[in-house]
Amino acid sequence: MTAGSQPLFGGGKQYQLHAVPRHPAWVSYYGASTPDRDGYGAWAAAMRQWQRRWGAELVAAWGTMLQFVVSRQPPPGERAWELAGQHMALGQSLMMGLTQWQLAFALATGDAWFLHSRP
């Protein structure tokens, strides 16, 4: 996301919404803070890796759920399998019922990722 502003509406007054870029690892996410995880350091490292490798950009956060848009999908195989394992570890509530191979296939063919981890 790039910083900038856009007029929202007129009517005599002009309002603007400013988008301020910030590192997504600052976002509070329940899946990074549970006792069985490595914490926010591992979470930040995973998000940096996803951004570098796959062009993953965080576009929405709801505390227990995150949405990413990606510009490069992993190729089917080992890299998609590894990424699916990361997603299953950090977003286990959304992955219930999926095998790691099913998730790997979805990650290799889609351009939106959702992580969900609830208490």
LOBANU-570032 format. One record per residue: residue in three letters; residue number from 1; z, y, x of N, C-alpha, C in turn. Coordinates in steps of 0.05 Angstrom, whole numbers, always signed. Each point is the difference from the previous one (the first is absolute). Layout:
! residues N
<ALA NUM <Z Y X> <Z Y X> <Z Y X>>
...
//
This chain:
! residues 119
<MET 1 <+0 -23 +17> <+0 +23 -17> <+0 +25 +18>>
<THR 2 <-14 +20 -8> <-1 +24 +15> <+15 +22 -15>>
<ALA 3 <+12 +18 +15> <+14 +22 -13> <-20 +19 -13>>
<GLY 4 <+8 +12 -21> <-18 +19 -14> <+12 +8 -26>>
<SER 5 <-15 +17 -15> <+9 +8 -26> <-24 +2 -19>>
<GLN 6 <+6 -2 -25> <-21 +1 -21> <+12 +14 -24>>
<PRO 7 <-14 +21 -11> <+10 +13 -24> <+1 -20 -23>>
<LEU 8 <+23 -1 -15> <+3 -19 -21> <-11 +10 -27>>
<PHE 9 <+6 +25 -7> <-11 +11 -25> <+4 +30 +1>>
<GLY 10 <-15 +13 -18> <+0 +30 +0> <+20 +11 -20>>
<GLY 11 <-10 +16 -19> <+17 +11 -21> <+15 +25 +10>>
<GLY 12 <-11 +15 +19> <+14 +23 +9> <+16 -5 +25>>
<LYS 13 <+10 -24 +3> <+16 -7 +23> <-14 -22 +15>>
<GLN 14 <+3 -1 +26> <-12 -21 +15> <+22 -16 +13>>
<TYR 15 <-1 -26 -5> <+19 -19 +11> <-15 -18 +20>>
<GLN 16 <+14 -8 +20> <-12 -18 +20> <+18 -24 +5>>
<LEU 17 <-12 -22 +5> <+14 -24 +8> <-8 -5 +30>>
<HIS 18 <+20 -1 +17> <-5 -4 +28> <+6 -29 +8>>
<ALA 19 <-19 -12 +13> <+4 -27 +11> <+8 +3 +30>>
<VAL 20 <+24 -10 +6> <+10 +3 +27> <+0 -28 +13>>
<PRO 21 <-15 -4 +21> <+0 -26 +13> <+27 -6 +13>>
<ARG 22 <+8 -25 -2> <+24 -9 +14> <-3 -29 +6>>
<HIS 23 <+15 -9 +19> <-2 -28 +8> <+11 -18 -22>>
<PRO 24 <-15 -20 -10> <+9 -16 -22> <+25 -16 +5>>
<ALA 25 <+8 -5 +25> <+24 -15 +6> <+25 +15 -9>>
<TRP 26 <-3 +26 -6> <+23 +16 -10> <+6 -6 -29>>
<VAL 27 <-18 -14 -14> <+3 -5 -28> <+21 -22 -3>>
<SER 28 <+18 +5 -19> <+21 -20 -6> <-13 -23 -15>>
<TYR 29 <+4 -24 +10> <-11 -24 -13> <+21 -22 +2>>
<TYR 30 <+7 -11 -23> <+21 -20 -2> <-6 -24 +18>>
<GLY 31 <-25 -8 +1> <-8 -24 +16> <+6 +3 +29>>
<ALA 32 <+3 +24 +10> <+6 +4 +29> <+30 +1 +5>>
<SER 33 <+16 +3 -21> <+28 +5 +5> <+18 -24 -7>>
<THR 34 <-10 -22 -9> <+16 -22 -8> <+11 -14 +25>>
<PRO 35 <+23 -13 -2> <+14 -12 +24> <-17 -21 +14>>
<ASP 36 <-18 -14 -13> <-15 -21 +13> <-25 +10 +14>>
<ARG 37 <-4 +26 +1> <-23 +12 +14> <+9 +12 +26>>
<ASP 38 <-19 +7 +17> <+6 +13 +26> <+5 +30 -3>>
<GLY 39 <-2 +10 -25> <+6 +28 -4> <-23 +19 +2>>
<TYR 40 <+6 +25 +1> <-21 +21 -1> <-17 +1 +26>>
<GLY 41 <+10 -9 +22> <-16 -1 +25> <-23 -19 -3>>
<ALA 42 <+5 -24 -10> <-21 -19 -4> <-20 +9 -22>>
<TRP 43 <+11 +13 -20> <-16 +11 -22> <-20 +21 +10>>
<ALA 44 <+11 +18 +16> <-17 +21 +12> <-21 -12 +18>>
<ALA 45 <+7 -20 +16> <-20 -13 +18> <-22 -13 -16>>
<ALA 46 <+8 -14 -22> <-20 -13 -17> <-20 +20 -12>>
<MET 47 <+11 +22 -10> <-17 +20 -12> <-19 +14 +20>>
<ARG 48 <+10 +4 +25> <-17 +11 +21> <-23 -20 +6>>
<GLN 49 <+7 -25 +2> <-20 -21 +6> <-21 -1 -23>>
<TRP 50 <+9 +1 -24> <-18 -1 -23> <-19 +24 +0>>
<GLN 51 <+10 +23 +7> <-16 +24 +1> <-21 -2 +22>>
<ARG 52 <+8 -9 +24> <-19 -2 +22> <-21 -22 -5>>
<ARG 53 <+9 -23 -9> <-19 -23 -3> <-17 +2 -25>>
<TRP 54 <+12 +8 -22> <-14 -3 -26> <-5 +27 -14>>
<GLY 55 <+9 +22 +13> <-4 +26 -13> <+18 +3 -25>>
<ALA 56 <+22 -13 +0> <+18 +0 -24> <+14 +27 -2>>
<GLU 57 <-3 +13 -23> <+13 +26 -5> <+18 -4 -24>>
<LEU 58 <+25 +8 +2> <+19 -1 -22> <-8 +22 -20>>
<VAL 59 <-4 -7 -25> <-8 +20 -20> <+20 +3 -22>>
<ALA 60 <+19 -19 -3> <+21 +3 -20> <+24 -16 +8>>
<ALA 61 <+24 +10 -7> <+25 -14 +6> <+19 +4 -24>>
<TRP 62 <+13 -22 -8> <+19 +1 -22> <+27 -13 +7>>
<GLY 63 <+7 +0 +25> <+26 -11 +9> <-1 -30 +4>>
<THR 64 <-8 -15 -21> <-2 -29 +3> <-29 -9 +1>>
<MET 65 <-19 +19 -2> <-28 -7 -1> <-17 +20 +16>>
<LEU 66 <-19 -10 +15> <-18 +17 +15> <-29 -7 -5>>
<GLN 67 <-17 +21 +1> <-29 -5 -3> <-14 +12 +24>>
<PHE 68 <-18 -16 +12> <-16 +8 +22> <-30 -2 -8>>
<VAL 69 <-16 +18 +12> <-29 -2 -2> <-9 -6 +28>>
<VAL 70 <-18 -20 +3> <-9 -8 +27> <-30 +5 +3>>
<SER 71 <-8 +8 +24> <-29 +4 +5> <-13 -23 +14>>
<ARG 72 <+16 -18 +12> <-11 -24 +14> <+16 -24 -8>>
<GLN 73 <-12 -19 -13> <+14 -25 -7> <+0 -19 +24>>
<PRO 74 <+21 -16 +2> <+0 -20 +21> <-21 -22 -6>>
<PRO 75 <-12 -10 +21> <-19 -22 -5> <+15 -25 -9>>
<PRO 76 <-12 -17 -17> <+13 -25 -8> <+7 -16 +25>>
<GLY 77 <+23 -13 -1> <+9 -16 +22> <+27 +9 +11>>
<GLU 78 <+3 -3 +26> <+26 +4 +13> <+12 +28 -4>>
<ARG 79 <-17 +21 +2> <+11 +27 -4> <+9 +5 -29>>
<ALA 80 <-15 -10 -19> <+7 +3 -28> <+26 -16 -6>>
<TRP 81 <+2 -24 +12> <+23 -17 -3> <+25 +14 +11>>
<GLU 82 <-2 +12 +24> <+22 +15 +12> <+9 +23 -18>>
<LEU 83 <-19 +15 -9> <+5 +23 -18> <+13 -9 -26>>
<ALA 84 <-9 -22 -11> <+12 -11 -24> <+29 -7 +4>>
<GLY 85 <+6 -11 +23> <+28 -7 +7> <+18 +25 +1>>
<GLN 86 <-11 +21 +12> <+15 +26 +1> <+5 +10 -28>>
<HIS 87 <-21 -1 -17> <+3 +10 -27> <+20 -16 -16>>
<MET 88 <+0 -27 +4> <+19 -17 -14> <+28 +5 +9>>
<ALA 89 <+4 +7 +25> <+27 +5 +10> <+11 +27 -10>>
<LEU 90 <-18 +19 -3> <+9 +27 -8> <-2 +5 -30>>
<GLY 91 <-16 -15 -14> <-5 +5 -28> <+2 -25 -17>>
<GLN 92 <+22 -15 +4> <+2 -26 -13> <+0 +0 -30>>
<SER 93 <+9 +21 -13> <+1 +0 -29> <-28 +0 -13>>
<LEU 94 <-20 +12 +13> <-27 +1 -11> <-15 -26 +7>>
<MET 95 <+8 -14 +20> <-15 -23 +9> <+9 -26 -12>>
<MET 96 <+19 +1 -19> <+10 -25 -12> <-22 -16 -13>>
<GLY 97 <-2 -25 +7> <-20 -17 -12> <-26 -2 +17>>
<LEU 98 <-3 +17 +19> <-24 -1 +18> <+6 -15 +25>>
<THR 99 <-20 -15 +9> <+3 -12 +27> <-9 +21 +20>>
<GLN 100 <+7 -5 +25> <-8 +19 +21> <-31 +0 +3>>
<TRP 101 <-13 -23 -4> <-29 +0 +1> <-13 +16 -22>>
<GLN 102 <+11 -2 -25> <-10 +16 -22> <+2 +30 +5>>
<LEU 103 <+23 +8 +11> <+4 +28 +6> <-18 +9 +23>>
<ALA 104 <-4 -17 +20> <-18 +6 +22> <-28 +5 -10>>
<PHE 105 <-9 -16 -19> <-27 +4 -12> <-1 +27 -14>>
<ALA 106 <+21 +6 -16> <+0 +25 -15> <+0 +24 +19>>
<LEU 107 <+15 -1 +22> <+1 +22 +19> <-27 +3 +14>>
<ALA 108 <-14 -22 +4> <-26 +2 +14> <-23 +10 -18>>
<THR 109 <+5 +2 -26> <-21 +8 -18> <+6 +25 -16>>
<GLY 110 <+25 +11 +2> <+8 +23 -16> <+4 +25 +17>>
<ASP 111 <+0 +23 -13> <+5 +25 +14> <+26 +14 -9>>
<ALA 112 <+16 -14 -16> <+26 +11 -8> <+21 -21 +5>>
<TRP 113 <+22 +7 +11> <+23 -18 +5> <+24 +10 -14>>
<PHE 114 <+15 -18 -12> <+26 +7 -13> <+22 -17 +12>>
<LEU 115 <+21 +12 +6> <+24 -14 +9> <+22 +5 -20>>
<HIS 116 <+15 -20 -8> <+21 +3 -19> <+24 -17 +8>>
<SER 117 <+23 +13 +3> <+24 -14 +8> <+23 +12 -17>>
<ARG 118 <+10 -15 -18> <+21 +10 -17> <+27 -14 +5>>
<PRO 119 <+22 +13 -6> <+26 -12 +4> <+4 -25 -17>>
//
